[in-house]
Amino acid sequence: MSKKLVLKKAELSSTGRAYLIPYDQLLNKAQLSAVMHTNGPALVLAGAGTGKTRTLTYRVARLVEDGTDPSSILLLTFTRKASTEMLRRASVLLDGRCERVGGGTFHSFAFSILRRFGLPTASDQQNVSDQRRPTTVLDQADAQDVMNLVRGRFDVAKLKRRFPQKSTLHDMYSKSVNTGTLLNTVIAEQYSQFIDETDKISEVIREYNSYKHSNGLFDYDDLLLYLFAMTKHEEVGQVLRNQFRYLMVDEYQDTNRLQHNIIMGLSGKSGNVMVVGDDAQSIYSFRGADVRNIHSVPDAFESCRVIRLEQNYRSSQPILDVCNSIIRDAPNMFEKELFSDKQDGEQPMLVSTTNERQQSLFVMQQILDLRENGTPLSEIAVLFRSGYLSFDLEIELGKANIPFRKFGGMRFAEAAHVKDLIALVRLTENPRDVISWYRVLLQLPGVGQKTAQIVLSAMQEAADPISTPEKSWGSTGKGALGIAHLATMLLKARGIVDTRERLVALADAYRPILEKAYDDHPKRWRDIETVVGIGGRYASVDAFLADIALEPPTNSLDEIDGDDGEEEFITLSTIHSAKGLEWHSVFLIWVNEGRLPSARSIESEESLEEERRLLYVACTRAKERLYLTYPCVMLEWQNSDVLGQPSRFLVDISSDHIPKYYLSEEVQ
């Protein structure tokens, strides 16, 4: 078939310029409305699969085409990958000007502001010319280690009562900060078993904050608190509002109260902000996300425009009919009705099985059938409410030789040997990083926990511990020699400006420790080489450390570097981990009352409605086929059988939308 080239006149922009991008041809009506919105507040309700990323990308490009200074645009997302991908697409659409658009996560943007303006001294919080610049950002694991170090100072064992562990203490504090709730209230409502220890917990957390700040340490919560404070600062706040005249925020349903307040502070009186999200996909309350944030946007600004994206490009209409039915009766939600041009397709199925084993056999059998009929294993996913619900299925998949990958592996920056190397790198940038010292000291011969504590206490008096290697810091014998050698090595490495060369020097110094500590050191050394390779791409060591803390890769090193050949995997995943992904065929198992919704969620309407949204998110992952299964007999932990019922959110859905099936065994 021959094609004829046709000339079309470019549409004129609001400034009289001709657009290079034919927006009206590439976007649907609702998307175009959002892309062409320029001034004033706007809420874009982007339903699942409706082209949210496309809309944000084209709006960035359109603003730049209209002559907007790219550096006056700020795009905040929840992952660096998301913002990087959007800006990359915008640059492809237009040109390199889009690379000057500001973007990143809330935490990385806060860190950039910290590096730019510094931290006002305690004596003069309004004077930004006198600055202290913290040099270490703690990831969550390191922040918990600091909490543990402080906790140990209070000798809580003498209380003769159970006291919260480091992770629980950190969660209490973080929830208080991110939700804007008093610590006493958080403990009373969410950790009532520790209510008698409220005063002691408050004391530990106050000391935790004091310890961080006196040692130049910032955790994630500090970054958000700092950014919020800067939006309120008389000078800095105005500078930020003058610079970022066009503010866009992705996944607004996932913001917590503190992030919401930051956006209010950055947008100022003009309210020139566009927030994009879907209240029906708000499922992260355990992280502090508050669905009320997105609900409050129309009332937070005068004349806020609400734009609904409802045309779905992912799923067939039969699947969307089920999704719409699940969310339609949810209270206090924005009205939305997803529709698709793909009117035909397989109807979703609700399948009751006799028990868990039959459920596993059914899913396994259907996966094999799908594969034989041409569906790649990589286009098949099994989703569930909690990780333990897939254990029986994993056994059956193994028997059938069906390869799978389960979401939720160790983050690469949390691997012990990687953290060992990162601790050494951090000490060359911040010699007062106590947590890194503690980790490194315990690897030295002759240094145990007691000696490490003595050394750390002695180091508190020194501004730069590694510049005085002749000191033993209270240690003796083999330990003293090891500490002196370590300090000399760190001092030499600190003098190396090139990022890769410094990492190579530190990795070489760490290698004997690695080989002694780990039996599988050859494999772990390959991981170390990978870290050096990643770090070598950075212009500065502190930039590398900031990214490792703020945006570590989400997979293990094995997953990053592994070579799977041509072998495909099906995906097993919790619903929370599956958000944002999609597959040709999706199996949602254990859609039982008591599993989805979980038994604990029925205690409050708020929790129960989030479970409804979880089911909605799971179903909207499917493109062509959707199977929902539930065992009729559930084995509870007391080894007693309980009658299984389908989720309350499915009971009233018409069988025209989701036919009900049961399994029977046939003799072949």
C-alpha positions as CSV (number, residue, x, y, z in Angstrom):
1,M,0.0,0.0,0.0
2,S,1.4,3.4,-1.0
3,K,1.3,6.4,1.3
4,K,0.9,10.0,0.4
5,L,2.6,12.7,2.4
6,V,0.2,15.5,3.3
7,L,1.2,19.0,4.5
8,K,-0.7,20.3,7.6
9,K,-0.4,23.8,9.0
10,A,1.0,23.8,12.6
11,E,-1.4,25.0,15.3
12,L,-0.7,28.4,16.8
13,S,0.2,28.7,20.4
14,S,-1.2,31.3,22.9
15,T,1.8,33.5,22.1
16,G,1.3,33.3,18.4
17,R,4.1,30.7,17.8
18,A,3.4,27.6,15.7
19,Y,3.5,24.4,17.8
20,L,6.0,21.9,16.6
21,I,4.0,19.1,18.2
22,P,0.4,18.5,16.9
23,Y,-1.1,18.2,20.4
24,D,-4.7,18.0,19.2
25,Q,-3.9,15.0,17.1
26,L,-1.9,13.1,19.7
27,L,-4.1,13.6,22.7
28,N,-7.7,12.9,23.6
29,K,-10.0,15.8,24.6
30,A,-9.4,15.5,28.3
31,Q,-5.7,15.0,28.0
32,L,-5.5,18.0,25.7
33,S,-7.4,20.1,28.2
34,A,-4.9,19.3,30.9
35,V,-1.9,19.9,28.6
36,M,-3.2,23.3,27.5
37,H,-3.9,24.5,31.0
38,T,-1.4,27.2,31.9
39,N,-2.2,29.4,34.8
40,G,-4.0,28.8,38.1
41,P,-4.6,25.6,40.1
42,A,-5.7,22.3,38.5
43,L,-6.5,18.8,39.7
44,V,-6.1,16.1,37.0
45,L,-8.0,13.0,38.1
46,A,-6.1,10.4,36.1
47,G,-7.8,7.0,36.3
48,A,-5.8,3.8,35.9
49,G,-4.3,3.4,32.4
50,T,-5.5,6.8,31.2
51,G,-2.2,8.2,30.0
52,K,-1.2,10.2,33.1
53,T,2.6,10.1,32.2
54,R,1.8,11.0,28.6
55,T,-0.3,14.0,29.8
56,L,2.4,15.3,32.1
57,T,5.1,14.9,29.5
58,Y,3.2,16.8,26.8
59,R,2.3,19.6,29.3
60,V,6.0,20.1,30.0
61,A,6.8,20.2,26.3
62,R,3.9,22.6,25.6
63,L,4.9,25.0,28.3
64,V,8.4,25.1,26.9
65,E,7.1,25.6,23.4
66,D,5.1,28.5,24.6
67,G,8.3,30.2,25.7
68,T,8.2,29.2,29.4
69,D,11.7,29.2,30.9
70,P,12.3,25.4,31.5
71,S,14.1,26.2,34.8
72,S,10.8,27.7,36.1
73,I,9.0,24.3,35.9
74,L,9.2,21.9,38.8
75,L,8.0,18.3,38.4
76,L,7.8,16.3,41.7
77,T,7.3,12.6,41.6
78,F,7.7,9.6,44.0
79,T,10.5,8.0,42.1
80,R,13.5,9.5,40.3
81,K,12.9,7.0,37.5
82,A,9.5,8.5,36.9
83,S,10.7,12.1,36.7
84,T,13.7,11.1,34.6
85,E,11.5,9.2,32.1
86,M,9.0,12.0,31.8
87,L,11.7,14.6,31.1
88,R,13.5,12.2,28.7
89,R,10.2,11.8,26.8
90,A,9.7,15.6,26.7
91,S,13.2,16.1,25.4
92,V,12.5,13.5,22.6
93,L,9.2,15.3,21.8
94,L,10.8,18.8,21.7
95,D,14.5,19.4,22.2
96,G,17.2,19.7,24.9
97,R,15.5,22.6,26.6
98,C,13.4,20.2,28.6
99,E,16.5,18.9,30.3
100,R,16.6,22.1,32.2
101,V,13.3,21.4,33.9
102,G,13.6,20.8,37.6
103,G,12.4,17.4,38.7
104,G,12.9,14.6,41.2
105,T,11.4,13.1,44.3
106,F,10.4,15.2,47.3
107,H,13.5,14.0,49.2
108,S,15.9,14.6,46.3
109,F,14.5,18.1,45.7
110,A,14.8,18.9,49.4
111,F,18.4,17.8,49.4
112,S,19.1,20.0,46.4
113,I,17.7,23.0,48.3
114,L,19.7,22.0,51.3
115,R,22.9,22.0,49.2
116,R,21.9,25.3,47.6
117,F,20.9,27.3,50.7
118,G,22.5,25.4,53.6
119,L,21.0,25.2,57.1
120,P,20.6,28.4,59.1
121,T,22.4,28.3,62.4
122,A,20.4,27.8,65.6
123,S,21.3,31.4,66.7
124,D,19.7,33.0,63.7
125,Q,17.1,30.9,61.9
126,Q,16.3,33.8,59.5
127,N,19.9,34.4,58.4
128,V,20.7,32.1,55.5
129,S,24.1,33.7,54.8
130,D,25.5,31.9,57.9
131,Q,25.3,28.2,56.9
132,R,26.1,24.8,58.1
133,R,26.0,22.1,55.5
134,P,25.2,18.5,56.7
135,T,27.2,16.0,54.7
136,T,25.4,12.7,55.3
137,V,21.9,11.6,54.4
138,L,20.8,8.5,56.2
139,D,18.7,5.9,54.5
140,Q,16.1,4.1,56.5
141,A,18.3,1.3,57.7
142,D,21.0,3.7,58.8
143,A,18.5,5.9,60.5
144,Q,17.3,2.9,62.5
145,D,20.9,2.1,63.4
146,V,21.3,5.6,64.8
147,M,18.0,5.1,66.8
148,N,19.4,1.9,68.1
149,L,22.7,3.5,69.2
150,V,20.7,6.2,71.1
151,R,18.3,3.6,72.5
152,G,21.3,1.7,74.0
153,R,22.3,4.8,76.0
154,F,19.1,4.6,78.0
155,D,19.7,1.2,79.4
156,V,16.1,0.2,78.7
157,A,16.8,-3.4,79.9
158,K,16.5,-2.1,83.5
159,L,12.9,-1.1,82.8
160,K,11.8,-4.8,83.3
161,R,9.2,-4.2,80.6
162,R,9.2,-4.6,76.9
163,F,10.5,-1.5,75.2
164,P,10.2,-0.7,71.4
165,Q,12.9,-1.9,69.2
166,K,14.8,0.5,66.8
167,S,12.5,0.0,63.8
168,T,9.4,0.6,65.9
169,L,10.8,3.7,67.5
170,H,11.8,5.0,64.1
171,D,8.3,4.2,62.7
172,M,6.6,6.1,65.6
173,Y,8.7,9.2,65.0
174,S,8.4,9.1,61.2
175,K,4.6,8.7,61.3
176,S,4.4,11.6,63.7
177,V,6.4,13.8,61.4
178,N,4.8,12.9,58.1
179,T,1.2,12.9,59.3
180,G,1.6,16.0,61.5
181,T,0.3,14.1,64.5
182,L,1.6,14.4,68.1
183,L,3.9,11.6,69.1
184,N,1.7,10.9,72.1
185,T,-1.3,10.4,69.8
186,V,0.6,8.1,67.4
187,I,1.6,5.9,70.3
188,A,-1.8,5.8,71.8
189,E,-3.6,5.1,68.5
190,Q,-1.2,2.8,66.8
191,Y,1.2,1.4,69.4
192,S,-1.1,1.2,72.5
193,Q,1.0,-1.7,73.9
194,F,3.7,0.8,74.6
195,I,1.5,3.6,76.0
196,D,3.0,3.3,79.5
197,E,6.4,4.0,78.0
198,T,5.4,7.2,76.2
199,D,7.6,9.5,78.3
200,K,10.7,7.3,77.9
201,I,10.0,6.9,74.1
202,S,9.7,10.7,73.8
203,E,13.0,11.1,75.6
204,V,14.8,8.6,73.3
205,I,13.4,10.3,70.2
206,R,14.5,13.8,71.4
207,E,18.0,12.4,71.9
208,Y,17.9,10.8,68.5
209,N,17.2,14.1,66.9
210,S,19.8,15.9,69.0
211,Y,22.4,13.2,68.1
212,K,21.7,13.5,64.3
213,H,21.9,17.2,64.2
214,S,25.1,17.4,66.3
215,N,26.8,14.9,64.0
216,G,25.7,16.4,60.6
217,L,23.2,13.6,59.9
218,F,19.9,14.0,58.1
219,D,17.3,11.3,57.7
220,Y,14.4,11.4,55.2
221,D,12.0,13.1,57.6
222,D,14.6,15.8,58.3
223,L,14.8,16.6,54.6
224,L,11.0,17.1,54.4
225,L,10.9,19.1,57.5
226,Y,13.7,21.3,56.2
227,L,12.0,21.8,52.8
228,F,8.8,22.8,54.6
229,A,10.6,25.2,56.8
230,M,12.3,26.7,53.7
231,T,8.9,27.3,52.0
232,K,8.0,29.4,55.1
233,H,11.4,31.2,55.3
234,E,10.9,34.9,54.5
235,E,13.8,35.0,52.0
236,V,14.2,31.5,50.7
237,G,10.5,30.8,50.4
238,Q,10.1,33.8,48.1
239,V,13.1,32.8,46.1
240,L,11.6,29.3,45.5
241,R,8.2,30.6,44.6
242,N,9.7,33.2,42.2
243,Q,11.8,30.5,40.5
244,F,9.3,27.7,40.2
245,R,6.3,29.4,38.6
246,Y,4.9,26.1,37.2
247,L,4.6,23.3,39.8
248,M,3.4,19.8,38.8
249,V,3.0,16.9,41.3
250,D,2.5,13.3,40.2
251,E,0.7,10.6,42.2
252,Y,-0.8,13.1,44.6
253,Q,-3.0,10.5,46.3
254,D,0.3,9.1,47.7
255,T,1.3,12.3,49.5
256,N,1.4,12.6,53.2
257,R,0.3,15.6,55.3
258,L,3.8,17.1,55.4
259,Q,4.3,16.8,51.6
260,H,0.9,18.3,51.1
261,N,1.9,21.3,53.3
262,I,5.2,21.6,51.3
263,I,3.2,21.9,48.0
264,M,0.9,24.5,49.6
265,G,4.0,26.5,50.6
266,L,5.7,26.2,47.2
267,S,2.6,27.2,45.2
268,G,2.0,30.3,47.2
269,K,-1.0,32.7,46.8
270,S,-1.0,32.3,43.0
271,G,-1.7,28.5,43.4
272,N,-0.1,27.9,40.0
273,V,0.0,24.2,40.6
274,M,-1.2,21.1,38.8
275,V,-1.6,18.0,40.8
276,V,-2.2,14.6,39.1
277,G,-3.5,11.5,40.8
278,D,-6.3,9.1,41.4
279,D,-8.0,8.8,44.8
280,A,-9.2,5.3,43.8
281,Q,-5.5,4.2,43.8
282,S,-4.6,5.5,47.3
283,I,-3.2,2.4,49.0
284,Y,-0.2,3.5,51.0
285,S,-1.6,4.7,54.3
286,F,0.9,2.5,56.1
287,R,3.6,4.9,54.7
288,G,1.7,7.9,55.9
289,A,-0.2,8.6,52.6
290,D,-3.4,10.5,53.2
291,V,-6.2,10.3,50.5
292,R,-7.7,13.4,52.1
293,N,-4.9,15.4,50.5
294,I,-6.1,14.9,47.0
295,H,-9.7,15.4,48.1
296,S,-8.9,18.8,49.7
297,V,-7.2,20.3,46.6
298,P,-10.4,21.8,45.0
299,D,-11.1,23.6,48.3
300,A,-7.5,24.6,49.0
301,F,-7.4,27.0,46.0
302,E,-9.9,29.4,44.5
303,S,-11.2,28.5,41.1
304,C,-9.4,25.1,41.0
305,R,-10.1,23.4,37.7
306,V,-10.9,19.7,37.8
307,I,-10.0,17.6,34.7
308,R,-11.0,13.9,34.5
309,L,-9.0,11.4,32.5
310,E,-11.3,8.5,32.0
311,Q,-10.4,6.9,28.7
312,N,-8.4,3.8,29.5
313,Y,-5.8,2.5,27.0
314,R,-4.7,-0.6,29.0
315,S,-7.7,-2.8,29.6
316,S,-10.7,-4.2,27.7
317,Q,-14.1,-2.9,28.6
318,P,-15.2,-6.2,30.2
319,I,-12.4,-5.8,32.7
320,L,-13.2,-2.1,33.2
321,D,-16.8,-2.9,33.9
322,V,-15.7,-5.0,36.9
323,C,-13.3,-2.3,38.1
324,N,-15.9,0.4,37.9
325,S,-18.3,-1.8,39.8
326,I,-15.8,-2.3,42.6
327,I,-15.2,1.4,43.2
328,R,-18.6,2.9,42.3
329,D,-20.0,2.5,45.8
330,A,-17.0,3.8,47.6
331,P,-17.9,6.8,49.8
332,N,-16.4,10.3,49.5
333,M,-14.7,9.6,46.2
334,F,-14.5,11.7,43.0
335,E,-16.8,10.4,40.3
336,K,-15.0,8.6,37.5
337,E,-16.1,6.0,35.0
338,L,-13.3,4.3,33.0
339,F,-14.1,3.3,29.4
340,S,-12.1,1.8,26.6
341,D,-12.2,1.5,22.8
342,K,-11.5,-2.2,23.3
343,Q,-15.1,-3.2,23.7
344,D,-14.6,-6.9,23.1
345,G,-12.6,-9.3,25.2
346,E,-12.7,-12.1,27.6
347,Q,-15.0,-11.6,30.6
348,P,-13.3,-11.7,34.0
349,M,-13.9,-14.9,36.0
350,L,-14.7,-15.4,39.7
351,V,-13.6,-18.9,40.5
352,S,-14.3,-20.7,43.8
353,T,-12.0,-23.6,44.6
354,T,-12.4,-26.3,47.2
355,N,-9.3,-25.3,49.1
356,E,-5.9,-23.6,48.8
357,R,-4.3,-26.5,47.0
358,Q,-7.0,-26.7,44.4
359,Q,-6.6,-22.9,43.9
360,S,-2.8,-23.4,43.3
361,L,-3.4,-26.3,40.9
362,F,-6.0,-24.2,38.9
363,V,-3.7,-21.2,38.6
364,M,-0.8,-23.4,37.6
365,Q,-2.9,-25.2,34.9
366,Q,-4.2,-21.9,33.5
367,I,-0.7,-20.5,33.2
368,L,0.4,-23.5,31.2
369,D,-2.6,-23.2,29.0
370,L,-1.9,-19.5,28.4
371,R,1.6,-20.2,27.5
372,E,0.7,-23.0,25.0
373,N,-1.8,-20.5,23.4
374,G,0.9,-17.9,22.8
375,T,0.9,-15.7,25.9
376,P,4.5,-15.1,27.1
377,L,5.2,-16.0,30.7
378,S,6.5,-12.4,31.2
379,E,2.9,-11.2,30.4
380,I,1.4,-13.2,33.3
381,A,1.2,-12.1,36.9
382,V,-0.3,-13.6,40.1
383,L,-1.2,-10.9,42.7
384,F,-2.1,-11.3,46.4
385,R,-2.8,-9.1,49.4
386,S,0.1,-10.4,51.5
387,G,3.3,-12.2,50.7
388,Y,2.6,-15.4,52.6
389,L,-0.5,-16.1,50.5
390,S,1.6,-17.3,47.6
391,F,3.6,-20.0,49.5
392,D,1.5,-22.9,48.4
393,L,1.4,-21.7,44.8
394,E,5.2,-21.3,44.7
395,I,5.5,-25.1,45.5
396,E,3.1,-26.0,42.7
397,L,4.9,-23.7,40.2
398,G,8.2,-25.4,41.1
399,K,6.7,-28.8,40.5
400,A,5.5,-27.7,37.1
401,N,8.9,-26.2,36.2
402,I,7.3,-22.7,35.8
403,P,9.9,-20.1,36.5
404,F,8.7,-17.1,38.6
405,R,10.1,-14.0,40.2
406,K,8.6,-12.7,43.4
407,F,8.6,-9.0,44.0
408,G,10.1,-7.7,47.2
409,G,13.8,-8.8,47.0
410,M,16.5,-7.0,49.0
411,R,17.3,-3.6,47.8
412,F,20.9,-3.6,46.6
413,A,22.0,-0.8,48.9
414,E,20.9,-3.0,51.9
415,A,23.3,-5.9,51.1
416,A,25.8,-6.1,53.9
417,H,28.9,-6.0,51.8
418,V,27.6,-3.0,49.8
419,K,26.9,-1.1,53.1
420,D,30.4,-1.9,54.3
421,L,31.9,-0.2,51.3
422,I,29.4,2.7,51.4
423,A,30.4,3.3,55.1
424,L,34.0,3.7,54.1
425,V,33.1,6.1,51.4
426,R,30.9,8.2,53.7
427,L,33.7,8.6,56.2
428,T,35.9,10.3,53.6
429,E,33.1,12.9,53.2
430,N,31.9,13.1,56.8
431,P,34.5,11.9,59.3
432,R,31.9,12.4,62.1
433,D,29.5,9.9,60.6
434,V,29.1,7.8,63.8
435,I,27.1,5.0,62.2
436,S,29.6,4.4,59.5
437,W,32.4,4.4,62.1
438,Y,30.6,1.9,64.2
439,R,30.1,-0.4,61.2
440,V,33.7,-0.1,60.1
441,L,35.2,-0.5,63.5
442,L,33.5,-3.8,64.2
443,Q,35.2,-5.3,61.1
444,L,38.7,-4.6,62.6
445,P,40.5,-7.4,64.5
446,G,40.6,-6.7,68.2
447,V,37.6,-4.4,68.2
448,G,34.3,-5.6,69.7
449,Q,31.1,-3.8,70.6
450,K,32.5,-2.5,73.9
451,T,35.7,-1.2,72.4
452,A,33.8,0.4,69.5
453,Q,31.6,2.3,72.0
454,I,34.7,3.5,73.8
455,V,36.3,4.7,70.6
456,L,33.1,6.4,69.4
457,S,32.8,8.3,72.7
458,A,36.5,9.4,72.5
459,M,36.0,10.6,68.9
460,Q,33.2,13.0,69.9
461,E,35.8,15.5,71.0
462,A,37.5,15.6,67.6
463,A,36.3,17.7,64.6
464,D,38.1,15.4,62.2
465,P,38.9,11.9,63.6
466,I,40.7,10.6,60.5
467,S,43.2,13.5,60.5
468,T,44.7,12.2,63.8
469,P,45.6,8.6,62.9
470,E,48.2,8.4,65.7
471,K,45.5,8.3,68.3
472,S,44.2,5.0,69.4
473,W,41.0,6.6,70.7
474,G,41.0,4.5,73.9
475,S,41.7,1.2,72.2
476,T,44.7,-1.0,72.8
477,G,46.8,-3.7,71.2
478,K,45.6,-5.1,67.9
479,G,42.6,-2.9,67.8
480,A,44.7,0.3,68.2
481,L,46.9,-0.7,65.3
482,G,43.9,-1.4,63.1
483,I,42.3,1.9,63.9
484,A,45.4,3.8,63.1
485,H,45.9,2.0,59.8
486,L,42.2,2.6,59.0
487,A,42.5,6.3,59.7
488,T,45.6,6.6,57.5
489,M,43.9,4.8,54.7
490,L,40.8,7.0,54.9
491,L,42.9,10.2,55.0
492,K,44.8,9.1,51.9
493,A,41.6,8.2,50.1
494,R,40.0,11.5,51.0
495,G,42.7,13.3,49.0
496,I,41.6,11.5,45.8
497,V,39.3,13.9,43.9
498,D,38.2,11.6,41.1
499,T,35.1,9.7,42.3
500,R,35.9,6.4,40.6
501,E,39.6,6.5,41.7
502,R,38.5,7.0,45.3
503,L,36.0,4.2,45.2
504,V,38.7,1.9,43.7
505,A,41.1,2.7,46.5
506,L,38.5,2.1,49.2
507,A,37.3,-1.1,47.5
508,D,40.9,-2.4,47.4
509,A,41.3,-1.6,51.1
510,Y,38.1,-3.4,51.9
511,R,38.8,-6.5,49.9
512,P,40.8,-8.4,52.6
513,I,38.0,-7.8,55.0
514,L,35.4,-9.0,52.5
515,E,37.4,-12.2,51.8
516,K,37.7,-12.9,55.5
517,A,34.1,-12.2,56.4
518,Y,32.2,-14.0,53.6
519,D,32.6,-17.5,52.2
520,D,31.1,-16.4,48.9
521,H,33.4,-13.4,48.6
522,P,34.1,-13.9,44.8
523,K,30.4,-13.3,44.1
524,R,30.2,-10.4,46.5
525,W,33.4,-8.8,45.0
526,R,31.6,-8.7,41.6
527,D,28.9,-6.7,43.4
528,I,31.5,-4.3,44.8
529,E,32.9,-3.9,41.3
530,T,29.4,-3.0,40.1
531,V,29.1,-0.4,42.9
532,V,32.4,1.2,41.8
533,G,31.2,1.2,38.2
534,I,27.9,3.0,39.2
535,G,29.8,5.5,41.4
536,G,32.3,6.2,38.7
537,R,29.6,7.9,36.6
538,Y,29.2,10.7,39.2
539,A,31.2,13.9,39.1
540,S,31.5,14.0,42.9
541,V,31.5,11.6,45.8
542,D,28.8,13.5,47.7
543,A,26.4,13.4,44.7
544,F,26.9,9.6,44.5
545,L,26.3,9.2,48.3
546,A,23.2,11.3,48.1
547,D,21.7,9.2,45.3
548,I,22.5,6.0,47.1
549,A,20.6,7.2,50.2
550,L,17.8,9.0,48.4
551,E,17.1,6.7,45.4
552,P,18.8,3.3,45.7
553,P,18.1,0.8,43.0
554,T,15.0,-1.3,44.0
555,N,16.4,-4.7,43.0
556,S,19.2,-6.8,44.3
557,L,22.5,-6.7,42.5
558,D,21.9,-10.2,41.2
559,E,18.7,-8.9,39.5
560,I,20.5,-5.8,38.1
561,D,23.4,-7.8,36.6
562,G,22.1,-11.2,36.2
563,D,21.8,-12.8,32.8
564,D,18.6,-14.8,32.4
565,G,19.3,-15.7,28.9
566,E,16.0,-16.2,27.0
567,E,14.1,-17.8,29.9
568,E,10.9,-16.0,30.9
569,F,9.4,-15.6,34.3
570,I,5.9,-15.1,35.5
571,T,5.5,-12.4,38.2
572,L,4.3,-13.1,41.7
573,S,3.7,-9.9,43.6
574,T,1.8,-8.2,46.4
575,I,-0.8,-5.7,45.1
576,H,1.2,-2.9,46.7
577,S,4.3,-3.8,44.7
578,A,2.3,-4.2,41.5
579,K,1.0,-0.7,41.4
580,G,2.0,1.1,38.1
581,L,2.6,-2.2,36.3
582,E,0.5,-4.2,33.8
583,W,0.2,-7.7,32.3
584,H,-1.8,-9.4,29.6
585,S,-3.2,-11.9,32.1
586,V,-3.6,-11.4,35.9
587,F,-4.6,-13.9,38.5
588,L,-5.7,-12.4,41.8
589,I,-5.8,-15.2,44.4
590,W,-7.3,-15.3,47.9
591,V,-10.1,-12.8,47.2
592,N,-11.7,-14.0,50.4
593,E,-13.4,-12.1,53.1
594,G,-10.8,-11.9,55.8
595,R,-7.9,-11.8,53.2
596,L,-9.1,-9.0,50.9
597,P,-10.3,-7.1,52.9
598,S,-7.9,-8.3,55.6
599,A,-9.5,-9.2,58.9
600,R,-7.8,-6.3,60.7
601,S,-9.2,-3.7,58.3
602,I,-12.8,-4.1,59.3
603,E,-12.1,-2.2,62.5
604,S,-12.5,1.1,60.7
605,E,-14.2,2.4,57.6
606,E,-11.1,4.2,56.5
607,S,-9.0,1.0,56.6
608,L,-11.8,-1.0,54.9
609,E,-12.1,1.5,52.1
610,E,-8.4,1.3,51.4
611,E,-8.9,-2.5,51.0
612,R,-11.5,-1.8,48.4
613,R,-9.0,0.4,46.6
614,L,-6.4,-2.4,46.8
615,L,-8.8,-4.7,45.0
616,Y,-9.4,-2.0,42.4
617,V,-5.7,-1.5,41.8
618,A,-5.2,-5.2,41.4
619,C,-7.9,-5.6,38.8
620,T,-6.8,-2.6,36.8
621,R,-3.4,-4.2,36.2
622,A,-5.0,-6.7,33.7
623,K,-5.1,-5.9,30.0
624,E,-6.9,-8.9,28.4
625,R,-7.6,-11.6,31.0
626,L,-8.5,-11.4,34.7
627,Y,-9.1,-14.3,37.0
628,L,-10.2,-13.9,40.7
629,T,-10.0,-17.0,42.9
630,Y,-11.0,-17.8,46.4
631,P,-10.9,-21.1,48.4
632,C,-14.2,-22.2,50.0
633,V,-12.3,-23.8,52.9
634,M,-9.6,-21.8,54.6
635,L,-7.2,-23.4,57.1
636,E,-6.7,-21.0,60.0
637,W,-3.6,-20.9,62.2
638,Q,-5.3,-23.0,64.9
639,N,-5.5,-25.8,62.3
640,S,-9.3,-25.5,62.1
641,D,-11.2,-25.2,58.8
642,V,-13.2,-22.1,58.2
643,L,-15.8,-21.5,55.5
644,G,-14.4,-19.2,52.9
645,Q,-16.6,-16.4,51.4
646,P,-15.8,-14.1,48.4
647,S,-14.8,-10.6,49.3
648,R,-17.6,-8.3,50.2
649,F,-16.5,-6.0,47.4
650,L,-17.4,-8.6,44.8
651,V,-20.8,-9.9,46.2
652,D,-23.0,-7.3,44.5
653,I,-21.3,-7.2,41.1
654,S,-23.6,-8.5,38.4
655,S,-22.8,-11.9,37.0
656,D,-23.2,-10.3,33.6
657,H,-19.9,-8.5,34.4
658,I,-18.1,-11.3,36.3
659,P,-19.5,-14.8,35.9
660,K,-19.1,-17.2,38.8
661,Y,-17.4,-20.6,38.4
662,Y,-16.5,-23.5,40.6
663,L,-14.1,-26.3,39.9
664,S,-14.8,-29.9,39.5
665,E,-12.4,-32.7,39.0
666,E,-12.7,-34.7,35.7
667,V,-11.1,-38.0,35.0
668,Q,-8.9,-37.8,32.0
